[in-house]
């Protein structure tokens, strides 16, 4: 493959031995089912090409790397439908980890929710100085479901991850860099050039050794990741249909603050959860 190949929501561009996957779902790269399926297909195509040595994930839109999942699609889901949708999100993040080449996230603008979870699965995160990270799912009455509860503590430690996930507050690129999420902070104008520079450096290494080293590092950090992802997905799916999820997502779509009930029917609503 050479030059550029068009896709409705993910474009593939070849720069020497580097594949750039451009997420292109204006205006803020909402991660709809269509986008997730396109990422699965394009990641698979790139990793199957023996000439591909590095993958860069980037955004075609000026406002965001990816601003999270499609709340409009998810608001009416029940647990089983949510489980299927969450499985697709986890398939993307797991595939990023399993491709036998390094994957670099070149992040600018909003990188929230599922977008942050996709970045977390990458081997390197380069961030523009305007980037904003976060796991705001708690404000929708749910929790991260595409690997955020598992990968974020591994990357920045439980203390920082707990604050991100339980408060849902956004985090600046500078703070994300300080806490260890970001590998390198660069001016926005230099972001792609720096990502491609790192890709060129990695492409100069022996590809089999790169793949082996990537998998060995994953083994060291994530030996129990698969079971953790299953546990996360189960809890995430069970939250759908709960009063908090309905109120949180409806409030988001109606552009108003959510009003979560202050006195939940804990015993009744907790059936099926591990603390029940």
N, C-alpha and C positions, 0 to 999 in steps of 0.2 A: 504494500500500500504506500502511496506517496501523496504529498499535497494534503488537501482537506477533504473530508467526507462529511456530508450533511446528514444530520439526524434532527427530527422535530425538536427534541429537548436536550440532547447531548451531541455535541459536535466533536469529531475526532480530527486532530491535526498532528501531522508527523513532522518533527524537527530532528533530523538525523536519526539517532536511535531512540529518541524520546517520543512518547505518545502523550499529547496533551488532550485530556478529556474536558471539554468546555461545557459546563452546565449552563443551559440557555433556555430558561423558563421565566420570561419577564413577568413582573418587574423585579421580583426579589427571590427567584429560584425556589418557589415552594416545591417541596419534595412530594409531588403527587405520585400515585401508582405508576403513571406513565413514565415519570422521571426515574423512579426506582428501577423499573424494568429495563429502561434504556441504559442505566448505569451497569446493571448486571450483564447485559449483552455486550456493551462496549468494553468493560473490564475483561470479559471472557475473550473477546476478539483480540484485544491488545496482548494479553498474556499468552495467547496461543501463537502469536507471531514470534518466531525465533530471533528476528531482528530487533524486537522491542527489548530495550535494556532498562528503561525507567518509565514510569507513568507519573504525570503531573495532573492533579485535579485542580481545575481553576474555574472561575466564573466569567461569563460573558457580560454580566450585568453590573453596573457601577455601584449599586446600592448594597449588594449582598453576595457572599459566597453561597450561602443557602440559609433561608430563614425558617427552616423547620418543615414539619409535615403539614399536610393539607387538613386544617381543622374542620373546614366545611364538610369534607368527606368523612371525617372521623366522628363528628359530633353525634350522629345517630347510631353508631355501631354498638352492638352488643358484644359480650365476651368472645364468642367464637369468631365473629367477623374481625374483631380487633386482633385476635390471635393470628389469623391469617395475614392481616396487614402488617403486624409487628414482625412476623416471620420473614416477610419480604424485606423490611428494613434491616433486620439482622442478617439476612442473606447478603445484602450489599456490604455491610461492615465486615462480615466474616470473609467475604470474597477479597476485599482489599488486603486483609491480613494474609490470605492464603496464596495470592498470586506470587510467582517466584521471582519477582523483580521489586525493587524499592518503589514505594509510592509516596509522592510528595504532595501535600496540600498547600496550595498557594492561596491564602485567605485574605480577603479584604471585606470591609463592610460587615453586615450582620452574619454571624455564624452561630445560629441558635438551634436548640432542640436537636432534631435529627441532623441538621447541618453540622452541629458540633460533634455529634456522635460519629458521623462520617469522617470528619477531620481526625478524631481520636484514633480511628482505626489505621490511619496512615503512618508510615515510618517516620516522616518528618512533617512538621507544621511550620511553614514560613508565614509570617503575618505582617500585613501592612499596618502602619501606625493608626489607621482609621478602623481597624477590625474590632468587633465586639463579640465576645463569646458568652455562652450561657446555656443553662438547662432550665428553662422556665416552665417545664411541664407541671410542676406543683401548682402553679397559678391556674391551671386548667382542670384541676381535680384529678390529675393522674401523676405519673412518674416517668422518667426516661425508660424507653422500651427497646431501643436499638443498640444497647450495649453501654449506655452512659453510666449506669450504676456500677458496672464492672470495670470498664476501662479508665474512667476518670480517676478513681482512687489509686489505680495502679500508676497513673501518669503523674499526678500531683499530690498524692497522699490523701489519707482519709480526712484529715482536719479540713483542708481546703475543699475537697470534694463534697463533704457534708454541707458546708456553707453554700456552695453552688447549688446543690440539688434540693436542699430543704428550704432555702429562701427563694430560689428562682431568680435571683438578681443577676443582671448582666455584669460582665467583667471586661474591663478595657484590655486592649492588646498589651499595654505596658504591664498591667498586673498579671495577666495570663503568662507573660514572659517571665516575670519575677517568680511566679509560683511553679514554673517548670513545664507548662503546657506547650509553650511556643519554643521552637528551637532557635529561631532567629527573627528579630524584629527589624523591618526595613521600611524605608519610605515607599508609599504606594506606587509611585512612578517607577520604582526599581524592582517591584515584586516579581514580575514574570522573568525579568532578566536574571535575577538572583536564583529563582527556582530552576531555570534552565542551566545556569552555571553549576549549581549543585548536581543537576542531572548529568551534565557532561563529566563532572568529576567521578560520579558513581559509574558512568558508562565506561570509564577507563579501567575499571576493575574486572577481574575474571567473573563472568556471569554465574557460573556454577558455584563459585565460592560465595558470591553475594547472596544467592538463594539459600545456600546452606547456612550462612551466618544469620540471615533474617529469620529462618525457622528456628535456629538454636536460641536466639534471643527471645523469640516468642515462647519457646519451651521454658526458658528460665523464668519469665514473668507471668505466663498465662497457663500454667499446667492445668489449672482447674477452671479455665475460662468457659469451656463448653457447658459445664454443669451450672456455672453462674449465669450464663445467658439463658439457659432453660428456666432457671428460677426467676430471673427478671421478667421474662416473657410471660410466665404464668401469672405473676402478680400484676403486671401491666394489663393483661387481658381481663383479669378479674375486676379491675377498676371500672371497666366500661359498663355502663348501665347503672352505676352507683349515683346517688344524688349529687355528690361532689363533682363527678365527671360531667353530668348533665348541666349543672349550674355553671361550672367553670368554662365549658366550651360554648354554651349558649351566651354567656356574658361576653366572651371574646368576640363572637360573631356579631353581637348587638352593640359592641363598643362601649361597654359599661363595666364598672368594677364588679367582680363576683361577690355574692353574698352567701358564703358557706354557713350551713347551719351550725350553731355554736354548741348544741347539745345533741350529738348524733345518737342514734339507736345502735350503740357500739356492738352489743352482742348479736343483734339481728343482722346488721350490715357486715359484720366480720366473718360470717360463715364462709368457710373455704380458705380463709387466710391463715398463715402460720401461727398467729398469736391467738386465734380463737380457741 
